[in-house]
Amino acid sequence: MNLIQETLLESLQAANPQALLCVAPTSLSAVESYLQHHPQCKIETVSPGDVPAAVERLGRFDYGLVHQTLEQLDLATGSALLARLRDLHCRRFSVTWSALRDGPDWTRERFLSLALSLHRRVDLDGVTTAVYSYDIDTYNPKREWNHAGSWANPENFDRYRW
């Protein structure tokens, strides 16, 4: 198991999902290792070529893994996949992206715009692979100042013109 798979396994163990979505061209050693210790986990596997059609029928999952998939999809389809996973199918997921010269140009800003954060960057055999993650529970934390009492100033409504 290489460092990328170990990173994915760590993410799986931290999330401890009961239902897992895996979008990858082949089986992942991280998933196989996780399933050995958690046989009750239900897994749904989708190949990258089936993504546009398969996404429509997917349900809800505790965790999702997208591995070696964005490199095979154009930017619009890949962005739509990640946005749909984020909005409808998974509360948490991890995405790997290898910076290949002939693939689409996924930038750090593009991942950030989809609410993903860089989890780890791995250099393996001359190829840099980034692992991005999304977790709704930590993405937009509740802020103490973000309520009407802090910004509306109702005591000044009759005193000043806005």
Rosetta constraint file for C-alpha pairs under 8 A:
AtomPair CA 1 CA 5 HARMONIC 5.92 0.50
AtomPair CA 1 CA 6 HARMONIC 6.58 0.50
AtomPair CA 1 CA 29 HARMONIC 6.65 0.50
AtomPair CA 1 CA 30 HARMONIC 7.65 0.50
AtomPair CA 2 CA 6 HARMONIC 6.25 0.50
AtomPair CA 3 CA 7 HARMONIC 6.09 0.50
AtomPair CA 3 CA 122 HARMONIC 7.24 0.50
AtomPair CA 4 CA 8 HARMONIC 6.33 0.50
AtomPair CA 4 CA 122 HARMONIC 6.86 0.50
AtomPair CA 4 CA 129 HARMONIC 7.82 0.50
AtomPair CA 4 CA 131 HARMONIC 7.79 0.50
AtomPair CA 5 CA 9 HARMONIC 6.08 0.50
AtomPair CA 5 CA 28 HARMONIC 7.42 0.50
AtomPair CA 5 CA 29 HARMONIC 6.58 0.50
AtomPair CA 5 CA 30 HARMONIC 5.19 0.50
AtomPair CA 6 CA 10 HARMONIC 6.14 0.50
AtomPair CA 6 CA 30 HARMONIC 6.54 0.50
AtomPair CA 7 CA 11 HARMONIC 6.34 0.50
AtomPair CA 7 CA 120 HARMONIC 7.85 0.50
AtomPair CA 8 CA 12 HARMONIC 6.20 0.50
AtomPair CA 8 CA 30 HARMONIC 6.14 0.50
AtomPair CA 8 CA 65 HARMONIC 7.98 0.50
AtomPair CA 8 CA 94 HARMONIC 7.42 0.50
AtomPair CA 9 CA 13 HARMONIC 6.08 0.50
AtomPair CA 9 CA 30 HARMONIC 4.79 0.50
AtomPair CA 9 CA 31 HARMONIC 6.92 0.50
AtomPair CA 9 CA 33 HARMONIC 7.61 0.50
AtomPair CA 9 CA 34 HARMONIC 6.74 0.50
AtomPair CA 10 CA 14 HARMONIC 6.12 0.50
AtomPair CA 11 CA 15 HARMONIC 6.19 0.50
AtomPair CA 11 CA 94 HARMONIC 7.70 0.50
AtomPair CA 12 CA 16 HARMONIC 5.77 0.50
AtomPair CA 12 CA 17 HARMONIC 7.01 0.50
AtomPair CA 12 CA 31 HARMONIC 7.97 0.50
AtomPair CA 12 CA 34 HARMONIC 7.17 0.50
AtomPair CA 12 CA 63 HARMONIC 7.68 0.50
AtomPair CA 13 CA 34 HARMONIC 7.25 0.50
AtomPair CA 15 CA 62 HARMONIC 7.96 0.50
AtomPair CA 15 CA 63 HARMONIC 7.15 0.50
AtomPair CA 15 CA 92 HARMONIC 7.94 0.50
AtomPair CA 17 CA 41 HARMONIC 6.85 0.50
AtomPair CA 17 CA 61 HARMONIC 7.98 0.50
AtomPair CA 17 CA 62 HARMONIC 5.12 0.50
AtomPair CA 17 CA 63 HARMONIC 5.82 0.50
AtomPair CA 18 CA 40 HARMONIC 6.97 0.50
AtomPair CA 18 CA 41 HARMONIC 4.49 0.50
AtomPair CA 18 CA 42 HARMONIC 6.18 0.50
AtomPair CA 18 CA 61 HARMONIC 7.96 0.50
AtomPair CA 18 CA 62 HARMONIC 6.39 0.50
AtomPair CA 19 CA 41 HARMONIC 5.53 0.50
AtomPair CA 19 CA 42 HARMONIC 4.69 0.50
AtomPair CA 19 CA 43 HARMONIC 5.87 0.50
AtomPair CA 19 CA 44 HARMONIC 7.99 0.50
AtomPair CA 19 CA 61 HARMONIC 5.05 0.50
AtomPair CA 19 CA 62 HARMONIC 5.29 0.50
AtomPair CA 19 CA 63 HARMONIC 6.73 0.50
AtomPair CA 20 CA 41 HARMONIC 7.03 0.50
AtomPair CA 20 CA 42 HARMONIC 6.10 0.50
AtomPair CA 20 CA 43 HARMONIC 4.69 0.50
AtomPair CA 20 CA 44 HARMONIC 6.29 0.50
AtomPair CA 20 CA 61 HARMONIC 5.63 0.50
AtomPair CA 20 CA 62 HARMONIC 6.11 0.50
AtomPair CA 20 CA 63 HARMONIC 5.12 0.50
AtomPair CA 20 CA 64 HARMONIC 5.66 0.50
AtomPair CA 20 CA 65 HARMONIC 7.83 0.50
AtomPair CA 21 CA 43 HARMONIC 5.84 0.50
AtomPair CA 21 CA 44 HARMONIC 4.93 0.50
AtomPair CA 21 CA 45 HARMONIC 6.09 0.50
AtomPair CA 21 CA 46 HARMONIC 7.80 0.50
AtomPair CA 21 CA 61 HARMONIC 6.33 0.50
AtomPair CA 21 CA 63 HARMONIC 6.35 0.50
AtomPair CA 21 CA 64 HARMONIC 4.49 0.50
AtomPair CA 21 CA 65 HARMONIC 6.21 0.50
AtomPair CA 22 CA 43 HARMONIC 7.18 0.50
AtomPair CA 22 CA 44 HARMONIC 6.12 0.50
AtomPair CA 22 CA 45 HARMONIC 4.80 0.50
AtomPair CA 22 CA 46 HARMONIC 6.27 0.50
AtomPair CA 22 CA 64 HARMONIC 5.79 0.50
AtomPair CA 22 CA 65 HARMONIC 4.83 0.50
AtomPair CA 22 CA 66 HARMONIC 6.17 0.50
AtomPair CA 22 CA 67 HARMONIC 7.88 0.50
AtomPair CA 23 CA 45 HARMONIC 5.88 0.50
AtomPair CA 23 CA 46 HARMONIC 4.77 0.50
AtomPair CA 23 CA 47 HARMONIC 5.71 0.50
AtomPair CA 23 CA 48 HARMONIC 6.42 0.50
AtomPair CA 23 CA 51 HARMONIC 7.94 0.50
AtomPair CA 23 CA 64 HARMONIC 7.73 0.50
AtomPair CA 23 CA 65 HARMONIC 6.04 0.50
AtomPair CA 23 CA 66 HARMONIC 4.75 0.50
AtomPair CA 23 CA 67 HARMONIC 6.30 0.50
AtomPair CA 23 CA 69 HARMONIC 6.99 0.50
AtomPair CA 24 CA 28 HARMONIC 7.82 0.50
AtomPair CA 24 CA 45 HARMONIC 7.39 0.50
AtomPair CA 24 CA 46 HARMONIC 6.49 0.50
AtomPair CA 24 CA 47 HARMONIC 5.29 0.50
AtomPair CA 24 CA 48 HARMONIC 6.05 0.50
AtomPair CA 24 CA 65 HARMONIC 7.85 0.50
AtomPair CA 24 CA 66 HARMONIC 6.06 0.50
AtomPair CA 24 CA 67 HARMONIC 5.01 0.50
AtomPair CA 24 CA 68 HARMONIC 5.99 0.50
AtomPair CA 24 CA 69 HARMONIC 5.96 0.50
AtomPair CA 25 CA 46 HARMONIC 7.85 0.50
AtomPair CA 25 CA 47 HARMONIC 4.98 0.50
AtomPair CA 25 CA 48 HARMONIC 5.99 0.50
AtomPair CA 25 CA 67 HARMONIC 7.78 0.50
AtomPair CA 25 CA 68 HARMONIC 6.90 0.50
AtomPair CA 25 CA 69 HARMONIC 7.17 0.50
AtomPair CA 26 CA 47 HARMONIC 7.67 0.50
AtomPair CA 27 CA 31 HARMONIC 7.56 0.50
AtomPair CA 27 CA 32 HARMONIC 7.69 0.50
AtomPair CA 28 CA 32 HARMONIC 6.36 0.50
AtomPair CA 29 CA 33 HARMONIC 5.99 0.50
AtomPair CA 30 CA 34 HARMONIC 6.14 0.50
AtomPair CA 31 CA 35 HARMONIC 6.06 0.50
AtomPair CA 32 CA 36 HARMONIC 6.31 0.50
AtomPair CA 33 CA 37 HARMONIC 7.02 0.50
AtomPair CA 34 CA 38 HARMONIC 6.09 0.50
AtomPair CA 35 CA 39 HARMONIC 5.08 0.50
AtomPair CA 35 CA 40 HARMONIC 7.89 0.50
AtomPair CA 35 CA 41 HARMONIC 6.77 0.50
AtomPair CA 46 CA 50 HARMONIC 6.52 0.50
AtomPair CA 46 CA 51 HARMONIC 6.68 0.50
AtomPair CA 46 CA 54 HARMONIC 7.07 0.50
AtomPair CA 47 CA 51 HARMONIC 6.57 0.50
AtomPair CA 48 CA 69 HARMONIC 5.39 0.50
AtomPair CA 48 CA 72 HARMONIC 7.08 0.50
AtomPair CA 48 CA 73 HARMONIC 7.67 0.50
AtomPair CA 50 CA 54 HARMONIC 5.69 0.50
AtomPair CA 51 CA 55 HARMONIC 5.73 0.50
AtomPair CA 51 CA 81 HARMONIC 7.70 0.50
AtomPair CA 52 CA 56 HARMONIC 7.42 0.50
AtomPair CA 52 CA 77 HARMONIC 7.63 0.50
AtomPair CA 52 CA 81 HARMONIC 7.90 0.50
AtomPair CA 53 CA 57 HARMONIC 7.78 0.50
AtomPair CA 54 CA 58 HARMONIC 6.69 0.50
AtomPair CA 55 CA 81 HARMONIC 7.66 0.50
AtomPair CA 58 CA 89 HARMONIC 7.18 0.50
AtomPair CA 59 CA 89 HARMONIC 6.09 0.50
AtomPair CA 60 CA 88 HARMONIC 7.13 0.50
AtomPair CA 60 CA 89 HARMONIC 4.51 0.50
AtomPair CA 60 CA 90 HARMONIC 6.15 0.50
AtomPair CA 61 CA 89 HARMONIC 5.82 0.50
AtomPair CA 61 CA 90 HARMONIC 5.14 0.50
AtomPair CA 61 CA 91 HARMONIC 7.48 0.50
AtomPair CA 62 CA 90 HARMONIC 5.83 0.50
AtomPair CA 62 CA 91 HARMONIC 6.21 0.50
AtomPair CA 62 CA 92 HARMONIC 6.72 0.50
AtomPair CA 63 CA 90 HARMONIC 5.64 0.50
AtomPair CA 63 CA 91 HARMONIC 6.62 0.50
AtomPair CA 63 CA 92 HARMONIC 5.07 0.50
AtomPair CA 63 CA 93 HARMONIC 5.21 0.50
AtomPair CA 64 CA 85 HARMONIC 7.92 0.50
AtomPair CA 64 CA 90 HARMONIC 6.21 0.50
AtomPair CA 64 CA 92 HARMONIC 6.51 0.50
AtomPair CA 64 CA 93 HARMONIC 4.31 0.50
AtomPair CA 64 CA 94 HARMONIC 6.35 0.50
AtomPair CA 65 CA 93 HARMONIC 5.63 0.50
AtomPair CA 65 CA 94 HARMONIC 5.04 0.50
AtomPair CA 65 CA 95 HARMONIC 6.00 0.50
AtomPair CA 66 CA 70 HARMONIC 7.93 0.50
AtomPair CA 66 CA 93 HARMONIC 7.71 0.50
AtomPair CA 66 CA 94 HARMONIC 6.25 0.50
AtomPair CA 66 CA 95 HARMONIC 4.65 0.50
AtomPair CA 66 CA 96 HARMONIC 6.35 0.50
AtomPair CA 67 CA 95 HARMONIC 5.97 0.50
AtomPair CA 67 CA 96 HARMONIC 5.10 0.50
AtomPair CA 67 CA 97 HARMONIC 7.25 0.50
AtomPair CA 68 CA 72 HARMONIC 7.43 0.50
AtomPair CA 68 CA 96 HARMONIC 6.50 0.50
AtomPair CA 68 CA 97 HARMONIC 6.55 0.50
AtomPair CA 68 CA 98 HARMONIC 7.47 0.50
AtomPair CA 69 CA 73 HARMONIC 6.65 0.50
AtomPair CA 69 CA 97 HARMONIC 7.88 0.50
AtomPair CA 70 CA 74 HARMONIC 7.50 0.50
AtomPair CA 70 CA 75 HARMONIC 7.89 0.50
AtomPair CA 70 CA 78 HARMONIC 5.66 0.50
AtomPair CA 70 CA 97 HARMONIC 6.50 0.50
AtomPair CA 71 CA 97 HARMONIC 6.88 0.50
AtomPair CA 71 CA 98 HARMONIC 7.16 0.50
AtomPair CA 71 CA 100 HARMONIC 7.74 0.50
AtomPair CA 71 CA 103 HARMONIC 5.42 0.50
AtomPair CA 71 CA 104 HARMONIC 6.61 0.50
AtomPair CA 72 CA 103 HARMONIC 7.28 0.50
AtomPair CA 73 CA 77 HARMONIC 6.08 0.50
AtomPair CA 73 CA 78 HARMONIC 5.63 0.50
AtomPair CA 73 CA 104 HARMONIC 7.85 0.50
AtomPair CA 74 CA 78 HARMONIC 6.07 0.50
AtomPair CA 74 CA 104 HARMONIC 6.37 0.50
AtomPair CA 75 CA 79 HARMONIC 5.90 0.50
AtomPair CA 75 CA 104 HARMONIC 6.41 0.50
AtomPair CA 75 CA 105 HARMONIC 7.77 0.50
AtomPair CA 75 CA 106 HARMONIC 7.48 0.50
AtomPair CA 76 CA 80 HARMONIC 6.07 0.50
AtomPair CA 77 CA 81 HARMONIC 6.11 0.50
AtomPair CA 78 CA 82 HARMONIC 6.30 0.50
AtomPair CA 79 CA 83 HARMONIC 6.06 0.50
AtomPair CA 79 CA 114 HARMONIC 7.66 0.50
AtomPair CA 80 CA 84 HARMONIC 5.97 0.50
AtomPair CA 81 CA 85 HARMONIC 6.14 0.50
AtomPair CA 82 CA 86 HARMONIC 6.06 0.50
AtomPair CA 82 CA 114 HARMONIC 7.29 0.50
AtomPair CA 83 CA 87 HARMONIC 5.97 0.50
AtomPair CA 83 CA 114 HARMONIC 6.50 0.50
AtomPair CA 84 CA 88 HARMONIC 5.59 0.50
AtomPair CA 84 CA 89 HARMONIC 6.84 0.50
AtomPair CA 85 CA 89 HARMONIC 4.73 0.50
AtomPair CA 85 CA 90 HARMONIC 5.45 0.50
AtomPair CA 86 CA 90 HARMONIC 5.71 0.50
AtomPair CA 86 CA 91 HARMONIC 6.61 0.50
AtomPair CA 86 CA 92 HARMONIC 7.50 0.50
AtomPair CA 86 CA 93 HARMONIC 7.88 0.50
AtomPair CA 86 CA 134 HARMONIC 7.56 0.50
AtomPair CA 91 CA 134 HARMONIC 7.73 0.50
AtomPair CA 91 CA 135 HARMONIC 6.02 0.50
AtomPair CA 91 CA 136 HARMONIC 5.62 0.50
AtomPair CA 91 CA 137 HARMONIC 7.92 0.50
AtomPair CA 92 CA 133 HARMONIC 7.39 0.50
AtomPair CA 92 CA 134 HARMONIC 5.27 0.50
AtomPair CA 92 CA 135 HARMONIC 4.39 0.50
AtomPair CA 92 CA 136 HARMONIC 6.47 0.50
AtomPair CA 93 CA 133 HARMONIC 5.72 0.50
AtomPair CA 93 CA 134 HARMONIC 5.37 0.50
AtomPair CA 93 CA 135 HARMONIC 6.83 0.50
AtomPair CA 94 CA 131 HARMONIC 6.73 0.50
AtomPair CA 94 CA 132 HARMONIC 5.66 0.50
AtomPair CA 94 CA 133 HARMONIC 4.27 0.50
AtomPair CA 94 CA 134 HARMONIC 6.41 0.50
AtomPair CA 95 CA 131 HARMONIC 5.60 0.50
AtomPair CA 95 CA 132 HARMONIC 5.13 0.50
AtomPair CA 95 CA 133 HARMONIC 6.15 0.50
AtomPair CA 96 CA 129 HARMONIC 6.59 0.50
AtomPair CA 96 CA 130 HARMONIC 5.63 0.50
AtomPair CA 96 CA 131 HARMONIC 4.49 0.50
AtomPair CA 96 CA 132 HARMONIC 6.33 0.50
AtomPair CA 97 CA 129 HARMONIC 5.48 0.50
AtomPair CA 97 CA 130 HARMONIC 5.33 0.50
AtomPair CA 97 CA 131 HARMONIC 6.57 0.50
AtomPair CA 98 CA 127 HARMONIC 6.75 0.50
AtomPair CA 98 CA 128 HARMONIC 5.79 0.50
AtomPair CA 98 CA 129 HARMONIC 4.19 0.50
AtomPair CA 98 CA 130 HARMONIC 6.39 0.50
AtomPair CA 99 CA 103 HARMONIC 7.52 0.50
AtomPair CA 99 CA 127 HARMONIC 6.71 0.50
AtomPair CA 99 CA 128 HARMONIC 5.78 0.50
AtomPair CA 99 CA 129 HARMONIC 6.30 0.50
AtomPair CA 100 CA 127 HARMONIC 7.35 0.50
AtomPair CA 106 CA 110 HARMONIC 6.29 0.50
AtomPair CA 106 CA 111 HARMONIC 7.43 0.50
AtomPair CA 107 CA 111 HARMONIC 6.65 0.50
AtomPair CA 108 CA 112 HARMONIC 6.22 0.50
AtomPair CA 109 CA 113 HARMONIC 6.01 0.50
AtomPair CA 110 CA 114 HARMONIC 6.56 0.50
AtomPair CA 111 CA 115 HARMONIC 6.64 0.50
AtomPair CA 111 CA 116 HARMONIC 5.36 0.50
AtomPair CA 111 CA 117 HARMONIC 7.10 0.50
AtomPair CA 111 CA 132 HARMONIC 7.67 0.50
AtomPair CA 112 CA 116 HARMONIC 5.13 0.50
AtomPair CA 112 CA 117 HARMONIC 6.15 0.50
AtomPair CA 115 CA 134 HARMONIC 6.64 0.50
AtomPair CA 115 CA 139 HARMONIC 7.18 0.50
AtomPair CA 116 CA 132 HARMONIC 5.91 0.50
AtomPair CA 116 CA 133 HARMONIC 5.33 0.50
AtomPair CA 116 CA 134 HARMONIC 4.86 0.50
AtomPair CA 117 CA 132 HARMONIC 5.35 0.50
AtomPair CA 117 CA 133 HARMONIC 5.48 0.50
AtomPair CA 117 CA 134 HARMONIC 6.51 0.50
AtomPair CA 118 CA 130 HARMONIC 7.15 0.50
AtomPair CA 118 CA 131 HARMONIC 6.20 0.50
AtomPair CA 118 CA 132 HARMONIC 4.44 0.50
AtomPair CA 118 CA 133 HARMONIC 6.46 0.50
AtomPair CA 119 CA 130 HARMONIC 7.65 0.50
AtomPair CA 119 CA 131 HARMONIC 5.47 0.50
AtomPair CA 119 CA 132 HARMONIC 5.09 0.50
AtomPair CA 119 CA 133 HARMONIC 6.04 0.50
AtomPair CA 120 CA 130 HARMONIC 5.94 0.50
AtomPair CA 120 CA 131 HARMONIC 5.20 0.50
AtomPair CA 120 CA 132 HARMONIC 7.04 0.50
AtomPair CA 121 CA 128 HARMONIC 6.90 0.50
AtomPair CA 121 CA 129 HARMONIC 5.80 0.50
AtomPair CA 121 CA 130 HARMONIC 4.35 0.50
AtomPair CA 121 CA 131 HARMONIC 6.14 0.50
AtomPair CA 122 CA 128 HARMONIC 5.65 0.50
AtomPair CA 122 CA 129 HARMONIC 5.15 0.50
AtomPair CA 122 CA 130 HARMONIC 6.19 0.50
AtomPair CA 122 CA 131 HARMONIC 7.97 0.50
AtomPair CA 123 CA 127 HARMONIC 5.63 0.50
AtomPair CA 123 CA 128 HARMONIC 4.42 0.50
AtomPair CA 123 CA 129 HARMONIC 6.28 0.50
AtomPair CA 124 CA 128 HARMONIC 6.37 0.50
AtomPair CA 124 CA 129 HARMONIC 7.54 0.50
AtomPair CA 134 CA 139 HARMONIC 7.25 0.50
AtomPair CA 135 CA 139 HARMONIC 5.91 0.50
AtomPair CA 136 CA 140 HARMONIC 7.10 0.50
AtomPair CA 137 CA 141 HARMONIC 7.14 0.50
AtomPair CA 142 CA 146 HARMONIC 7.65 0.50
AtomPair CA 145 CA 150 HARMONIC 5.70 0.50
AtomPair CA 145 CA 151 HARMONIC 7.79 0.50
AtomPair CA 146 CA 150 HARMONIC 6.86 0.50
AtomPair CA 146 CA 151 HARMONIC 7.68 0.50
AtomPair CA 147 CA 151 HARMONIC 6.95 0.50
AtomPair CA 148 CA 152 HARMONIC 5.28 0.50
AtomPair CA 148 CA 153 HARMONIC 7.92 0.50
AtomPair CA 149 CA 153 HARMONIC 6.71 0.50
AtomPair CA 149 CA 154 HARMONIC 7.90 0.50
AtomPair CA 153 CA 157 HARMONIC 7.15 0.50
AtomPair CA 156 CA 160 HARMONIC 6.20 0.50
AtomPair CA 157 CA 161 HARMONIC 7.75 0.50
